[in-house]
């Protein structure tokens, strides 16, 4: 290390040498950039360019083939004055509450159970809890589509029949469709969040629990005063990611409502997909994407704000 | 490794040679010699069985190599849309489904006008209405050559009709069903005697009625005319639904499929030729219980495709030569025998073997003959690029009438509102 330094120092005296070392430094930097460039090149082409382009498109009228026509804020006006957009936004929010919140609560409980010392065959349970996450969304949606069948012989209609309820039209009724989609989202993502919580639980030093046990704390007190506070950063992370994920809900509703785009199951992303690829209105579709982006920014900021407040 | 490198070099050499000959051809700009190697990319969707025909064609045309690329309907059209829009990546020949045709006609400057490649010569091969679907409104631009069609008939369950005390022979049944008024009366009889609905899907009833109109959703000026053209069809279907004569199944749902096997309804009006395969697939054990006859007041068409040549192709002449052969009566008869693609060439309808086609599953009926008759009676209709939007919204309205017992009039108005909103944005 010192050798290099002295060499550099001696070179500094020589103006020519300075130049050479500069180019070498440059070369090194260049090599570094080259090593990381594949990601950035791919990101620029498939990530950055489409993002910027959709901002550009949001102010134009375009059918995908012809000339683009600049229309200013007209697209935003059209979207914001469309009751169907607001309906899709409220659908998204309802499905977020129905699908995501229980996911996080049950995730914590499951993680706590998996982390408990009493359970045998831990790895089997862990794998099976995580399994739904690695299944294909389309396959899940098809299987759930069959279970949430409209007919009296559909699985969920049979189950609610045991409680004396009439069969529900899951695919066309307002709440039926939302519950069906939320259930699917819940089933698929609960394992993912459980594993993240589990990792968080395992990072809590066992000394804390031992000390609490010595002081005679009950299990409830341990959870309240050790587990939850220590798990807080993880909880914030999962709330954060699952909120963004829930706002971008797409595949499940697409497969459940199919190409009928029924408004009961229309989410914001499905709404913009329909605008673009069904109705050939790429301008309004891009405007919807920008609006969704802003909504996510706002909600994420609120998230961060609340998280910081709790932290203090 | 060495072998691999040498193979690579050879491959690169071969590629560059192809490139050379390509540019030579352009330079000479004359008719390409028959010894020149041409590769055509050919995109299709679904099960066409075209590979067999391609092999046959390549035997007679050693200079032409056709690369068949088979995909799923939506994927293929989306890929085509993207590559046409981007101006690169489109194939030499693309199959386009009739419901997607209007969308691509919007970009007709990205396709070759087949009229400039002798399309007029082949016009007489095809059914008039089908040929017109493949061209611009004024008929000056021929975008595609017709492949198969989907003429419609009425499928029915013999066991259900028998239980209702109605005739089960096609001729007798058809004689009792001259008008939609007869259809309605028969539906009431079926309901009374068996407790089953006449049909399970609002969409098929509506489609059958709609397809008998000379105009559907738009006129040739692209004005929305549903109030005048299909409101009656909507009202009729809604009335049937409200009286419990038509069920509430949506197409392609599991319950729709299982109803075919259960025989929980009497007829499926407006079912195209390719629906025979769907019925067999969903109800493999119901052979002999299904039969088919004419729809009251005339047939329609559902589905079918066209072969187009995108402008990106460097070999339009070879491409047109190939597609004119592939859509010729002889080739279409082969596709029918092989994969059941129903021919769009009336010449085939005179063919004895073709007319002799019967289907044991459908009670031994001469299926090809029935659909051929239907094909001849189809009315040419202008669809317009927003056909799918209107169709989706009308169906949503009918589904709401069926599943939510909603008021048909209110649903219709809401559908019109949604349609106008979406169309206004393009």
Interface residues (C-beta under 8 A of the other chain):
Chain A: X61 X63 X64 X65 X66 X78 X82 X84 X145 X146 X149 X150 X151 X169 X171 X172 X173 X258 X259 X260 X261 X262 X275 X277 X278 X279 X280 X281 X283 X284
Chain B: X78 X81 X84 X85 X103 X106 X107 X110 X248 X250 X252 X253 X254 X255 X385 X386 X388 X389 X392 X395 X396 X399 X400 X403 X404 X418 X421 X422 X424 X425 X426
